Amino acid sequence: MKNRFYIIMLLATVIFASCKKDNYDAPEADFTGRLVYKGEAIGVQYGNVNFELWQPGFGNNGAINVNVTQDGTFGAKLFDGNYKLVFTANQGPFLWPKNSAGRQDTIAVQINGSKTMDLEVRPYYMIRSAAIAAASGKVNASCKLEKIITDANAKDVERVTLYINKTQFVDGGNSIATQDLTGTAIADLNNLSMSVTIPALVPTQNYVFARIGLKIAGVEDMIFTPSQKITF
């Protein structure tokens, strides 16, 4: 009988502890913003670029990873408090500020209720004057490239790619057809053009979504134009 009583009390204690743990308040503050260069959002591949938020003093040494969406926006639910924000090395098609020791710099972020904050970065290139349209069963695109970083950190263009997809998510992992223009084939950064044939779509639809992506030599993450709906 005693053993049965002890078992019942132990189970009650575990259940009570579990309920108490589940009753902790969830984070309610929204931390939102964009990756920008001089106020212009930086488009990336969804899930490929993220930054870390650290909250010292709470016995938790792990970082909160925040993903950047394909249009350059981000969002996270946080508790009020003081955080340190940093991009890990080699994240994104841009340079993140470094401190005097040459390490990735951190930004102090104070959360006291919801907060919106843009993060200024320095991209290697920007895609300018992008124009995408459909004609005769093809999607045609043209653009210019502006080289932003021209110092010792400058890098070459590996390729420029036109992507199309059935949905608004368009990138190297989400496409139904692509056309590459290699860096060695680019004679003029101010005059780039690509064209891709629209494949048969099942089920049938009279539109696709398209983006232009730029792959920089030695940089894993690409920079993209906004996703556009192209009707044909």
C-alpha positions as CSV (number, residue, x, y, z in Angstrom):
1,M,0.0,0.0,0.0
2,K,2.8,2.4,1.0
3,N,4.6,1.8,-2.4
4,R,1.4,2.5,-4.2
5,F,0.9,5.7,-2.2
6,Y,4.4,6.9,-3.0
7,I,3.9,6.2,-6.7
8,I,0.7,8.2,-6.8
9,M,2.4,11.1,-5.0
10,L,5.3,11.0,-7.4
11,L,3.1,11.0,-10.5
12,A,1.1,13.9,-9.0
13,T,4.3,15.9,-8.4
14,V,5.5,15.3,-12.0
15,I,2.1,16.4,-13.4
16,F,2.0,19.5,-11.2
17,A,5.6,20.4,-12.3
18,S,4.7,19.9,-15.9
19,C,1.6,22.1,-15.7
20,K,3.6,24.8,-13.8
21,K,6.2,24.7,-16.6
22,D,3.6,25.0,-19.3
23,N,2.0,28.0,-17.6
24,Y,5.0,30.3,-18.2
25,D,4.1,33.3,-20.3
26,A,5.1,33.1,-23.9
27,P,7.1,35.9,-25.5
28,E,4.8,38.7,-26.7
29,A,7.1,41.4,-28.1
30,D,7.4,41.5,-32.0
31,F,10.9,42.3,-33.2
32,T,10.6,43.1,-36.9
33,G,12.6,44.9,-39.6
34,R,14.5,44.6,-42.9
35,L,18.0,44.1,-44.2
36,V,18.7,47.3,-46.2
37,Y,21.3,49.2,-48.1
38,K,20.6,52.9,-48.0
39,G,16.9,52.2,-47.2
40,E,16.5,49.6,-50.0
41,A,15.6,46.1,-48.9
42,I,18.1,43.3,-49.7
43,G,16.4,40.2,-51.3
44,V,17.9,36.8,-50.4
45,Q,17.0,33.1,-50.5
46,Y,14.5,32.2,-47.8
47,G,16.1,30.2,-45.0
48,N,19.7,30.8,-46.1
49,V,20.4,34.0,-44.3
50,N,20.0,34.5,-40.6
51,F,21.3,36.4,-37.6
52,E,21.7,35.6,-33.9
53,L,20.2,37.3,-30.9
54,W,21.9,36.8,-27.5
55,Q,20.4,37.7,-24.2
56,P,23.1,37.6,-21.5
57,G,22.4,37.1,-17.8
58,F,19.7,34.5,-18.0
59,G,21.8,31.3,-17.8
60,N,21.1,30.5,-21.4
61,N,24.2,30.4,-23.6
62,G,22.3,29.5,-26.7
63,A,21.5,32.0,-29.5
64,I,18.1,32.8,-30.9
65,N,18.3,32.4,-34.7
66,V,16.2,34.7,-36.8
67,N,15.7,33.9,-40.4
68,V,15.5,36.6,-43.1
69,T,12.7,36.0,-45.7
70,Q,13.2,36.3,-49.4
71,D,12.1,40.0,-49.5
72,G,14.7,40.9,-46.9
73,T,12.3,41.2,-43.9
74,F,12.5,39.4,-40.6
75,G,10.5,38.8,-37.5
76,A,10.8,37.2,-34.0
77,K,8.8,36.9,-30.8
78,L,10.9,38.0,-27.9
79,F,10.6,38.7,-24.2
80,D,11.4,42.2,-23.1
81,G,15.1,42.7,-22.3
82,N,18.5,43.6,-23.7
83,Y,19.9,41.6,-26.6
84,K,23.0,41.5,-28.7
85,L,22.5,41.1,-32.4
86,V,25.2,39.7,-34.7
87,F,25.5,38.0,-38.1
88,T,27.8,35.0,-38.0
89,A,30.8,35.1,-40.4
90,N,30.0,34.6,-44.1
91,Q,26.3,35.1,-43.7
92,G,24.6,36.9,-46.6
93,P,25.7,38.5,-49.9
94,F,27.1,41.5,-48.0
95,L,29.6,42.7,-45.5
96,W,28.5,43.1,-41.9
97,P,30.4,45.8,-39.8
98,K,33.4,44.6,-37.8
99,N,34.8,45.8,-34.6
100,S,38.4,47.1,-34.0
101,A,39.6,43.5,-33.4
102,G,38.3,42.5,-36.9
103,R,35.5,40.4,-35.6
104,Q,31.8,40.6,-36.6
105,D,30.4,43.6,-34.7
106,T,27.3,43.4,-32.4
107,I,24.3,45.7,-32.2
108,A,22.6,46.4,-28.9
109,V,18.9,45.8,-29.1
110,Q,16.6,46.8,-26.3
111,I,13.2,45.2,-26.4
112,N,10.4,46.9,-24.3
113,G,7.3,46.0,-26.2
114,S,7.3,45.5,-30.0
115,K,10.1,47.1,-32.0
116,T,10.8,47.7,-35.7
117,M,14.4,48.1,-36.7
118,D,16.2,48.0,-40.1
119,L,19.7,46.6,-40.3
120,E,22.1,48.4,-42.6
121,V,24.5,46.2,-44.6
122,R,27.0,46.8,-47.4
123,P,26.3,44.4,-50.3
124,Y,29.0,43.5,-52.8
125,Y,26.6,44.4,-55.7
126,M,23.1,45.7,-56.2
127,I,20.9,44.7,-59.1
128,R,19.5,47.8,-60.7
129,S,16.8,48.6,-63.3
130,A,15.4,45.1,-63.4
131,A,12.7,44.5,-66.0
132,I,10.9,41.2,-66.4
133,A,8.1,40.4,-68.9
134,A,6.6,37.5,-70.8
135,A,6.4,37.3,-74.6
136,S,6.0,34.4,-77.1
137,G,6.1,31.6,-74.4
138,K,9.2,33.0,-72.7
139,V,10.1,35.2,-69.8
140,N,12.6,37.9,-70.7
141,A,14.7,39.9,-68.2
142,S,17.2,42.7,-68.3
143,C,19.1,44.5,-65.5
144,K,22.3,46.4,-64.5
145,L,24.7,45.6,-61.8
146,E,26.2,48.2,-59.5
147,K,29.4,47.3,-57.8
148,I,29.2,48.6,-54.3
149,I,32.3,47.2,-52.6
150,T,35.3,48.3,-54.6
151,D,38.1,48.1,-52.1
152,A,40.3,45.1,-51.1
153,N,37.1,43.2,-50.2
154,A,35.7,43.5,-53.7
155,K,34.6,40.3,-55.5
156,D,33.8,39.2,-59.0
157,V,30.5,38.1,-60.5
158,E,30.2,34.3,-60.8
159,R,26.9,34.4,-62.6
160,V,23.5,36.1,-63.0
161,T,20.5,33.8,-63.2
162,L,16.8,34.3,-64.2
163,Y,14.6,32.1,-62.2
164,I,10.9,31.3,-62.7
165,N,8.5,29.2,-60.5
166,K,4.8,28.4,-60.2
167,T,4.7,30.1,-56.8
168,Q,5.9,33.3,-55.3
169,F,8.9,31.5,-53.7
170,V,11.6,31.7,-56.3
171,D,15.3,30.9,-55.9
172,G,17.8,28.2,-56.5
173,G,15.8,25.6,-54.6
174,N,12.4,26.7,-55.9
175,S,12.2,27.0,-59.7
176,I,10.8,25.3,-62.7
177,A,13.2,26.9,-65.2
178,T,16.4,29.0,-65.2
179,Q,18.8,30.8,-67.4
180,D,22.4,31.5,-66.4
181,L,24.6,34.3,-67.6
182,T,28.2,33.5,-66.5
183,G,30.4,36.2,-65.2
184,T,33.0,35.6,-67.9
185,A,30.2,36.2,-70.5
186,I,29.4,39.6,-69.1
187,A,31.0,42.4,-71.1
188,D,29.1,45.3,-69.7
189,L,27.6,45.4,-66.1
190,N,25.1,48.0,-67.5
191,N,23.6,45.7,-70.1
192,L,22.5,42.2,-69.0
193,S,19.7,40.2,-70.6
194,M,18.4,36.7,-70.1
195,S,15.5,34.6,-71.5
196,V,13.9,31.4,-70.3
197,T,11.2,29.3,-72.0
198,I,8.1,28.7,-69.9
199,P,7.6,24.9,-69.5
200,A,4.3,23.2,-69.6
201,L,2.5,23.9,-66.3
202,V,0.4,21.2,-64.5
203,P,-2.2,22.2,-63.5
204,T,-2.4,24.9,-66.1
205,Q,-2.0,28.5,-65.1
206,N,-1.4,31.7,-67.1
207,Y,1.3,33.2,-64.8
208,V,4.6,32.5,-63.2
209,F,6.8,34.3,-60.7
210,A,10.2,35.4,-61.6
211,R,13.4,36.9,-60.0
212,I,16.9,37.7,-61.0
213,G,19.6,36.4,-58.7
214,L,23.3,37.3,-58.5
215,K,25.9,34.8,-57.4
216,I,29.1,36.5,-56.2
217,A,32.4,34.6,-56.5
218,G,33.4,33.1,-53.2
219,V,30.1,34.0,-51.5
220,E,27.6,31.3,-50.8
221,D,24.4,33.4,-50.5
222,M,22.9,35.3,-53.5
223,I,21.2,38.6,-53.7
224,F,17.9,38.8,-55.5
225,T,15.4,41.2,-57.0
226,P,11.8,41.1,-55.6
227,S,9.6,38.2,-56.7
228,Q,7.3,39.4,-59.6
229,K,4.1,37.8,-60.9
230,I,4.4,37.6,-64.7
231,T,1.2,36.9,-66.6
232,F,1.3,35.4,-70.1
